[in-house]
Amino acid sequence: MRAIRSAVPVDRAPRVAAPPVEPYRIKVVEAITLPSAEEREHALRRAGFNVFNLLSEEVFVDLLTDSGTSAMSDRQWAGLMVGDESYAGSRNFVHFEETVRELTGFPHILPAHQGRAAEHLLFGQLAHPGDIVPNNMHFDTTRAHVLHVGARPLDLAVPEAYDCEDRSPFKGNVDTRKLSALLSGPLAAKVPLVVVTLTNNTGGGQPVALANLKEVARICREHRKPLYLDICRWAENAYFIRTGEPGQGARSIREIGREIFDLADGAVMSAKKDGLVNMGGFVATRDPGLASRLKEDLILFEGFPTYGGLARRDLEAIAIGLREATDERYLEHRVGQVRFLAALLDAHGVPMMQPPGGHGVYLDVGRFLPHLSPEQHPGQALVVELYREGAVRAVEIGSIMFEDPSGKERSPLDLVRLAIPRRVYTESHLRYVAETVARVWARRDSVRGLAMVEAPERLRHFTARFAPLVG
Ligand code: F0G
């Protein structure tokens, strides 16, 4: 096969400091190949210009998601071998439960097959038709589960979260003034719980400050509302607190995490992110009454409470992965990779959400393709172009993911996320991605829009089909 070479001449390549050296070495490799331009064109047509419909073999660098795409460590793979596949009382569940309790301090832990299963259980118990569920920003499945029970998701992020050029360090913060007003106002009785998502995936993977979480917790206590955290990227969030919040620099990730969890009544977690596994999640709570109701639902929807829809060996891998994700050297490299990719793109002048967040670089579609109107689906057009240019798979996080099917609520942010899987790609992969994006940036004026030709009502970004607009 021909070697894949950079199309950006070396003397014009931006000078950017290298990311931290990988704190691991590679034991197993998986071959990837770059399909030809004709193969990519053919794949796009077959996929209805929706990259969720591509086969992974048609993709060269896959930045669709950081979820469930981590490389497991040798210890995690070894953990699979000590899987105790007993239906009830498996030793892997005991290890999993001990680990989650030790890290979070939550007494009641219910495993689930992934984050959205945990959301299904939690919102199924706590939210009801007509309720309002505030969050800094709901991610797609969280929003869908709130809507599924007939409640209304309400995003209460700080104003700077919506400004890609604002470089404030904690743009995942909740607007506490708005939260206070909601909980003191006429709609307060309709709010069954308050949710905060760490980090804010919808808004660029931006972290939430510890000080902000403390204020949110104080407001929730004052108004007697339970506070639940979406902690799928909590270790990355804690790393930003440690490195960016005054007075936190000497504390460990676990200490910071524990202080965060102590502020909350419970949490949902997709372990597919900071659990460093390919599948799994949990709900945790301090409320024993809620825990027993959740347990009944768990048995109905997921499985017996000592496996929750997972193979027991998966619980072992989660227990090990949750600890590995708190290693500061790992986190420094992880967040360093995101910053490195952002710096390469910045050197080319590519517009993006600043500062870069914890798990990916989010391109600012409005400034990337200003000549396309919202009806031409510029975010999706950019995703298609990145694949067409270099078989890089990204995802639209904007009006297609979040627009109300009636077209009334357009997403205030239009982003394309380049999510970096954990422990998977190296510096040269990231350089390849940056060069691919830079080439699309260089010919951005020629990028055409797309028409959405097929769309389901819910979570349409996964299955919608598109067609190129001509002329
Ligand atoms: N909460 C957040 C903040 C998420 O980012 C996700 C998933 C979930 C909940 C649901 O977890 O996938 O295990 O059911 N986010 C993925 C992504 C899919 O690509 O960002 P899940």
Boltz pocket constraint, residues with backbone or C-beta under 6 A from the ligand:
constraints:
  - pocket:
      binder: B
      contacts: [[A, 64], [A, 65], [A, 66], [A, 67], [A, 113], [A, 114], [A, 115], [A, 116], [A, 117], [A, 139], [A, 141], [A, 142], [A, 197], [A, 198], [A, 199], [A, 201], [A, 230], [A, 232], [A, 270], [A, 271], [A, 272], [A, 280], [A, 281]]
      max_distance: 6.0
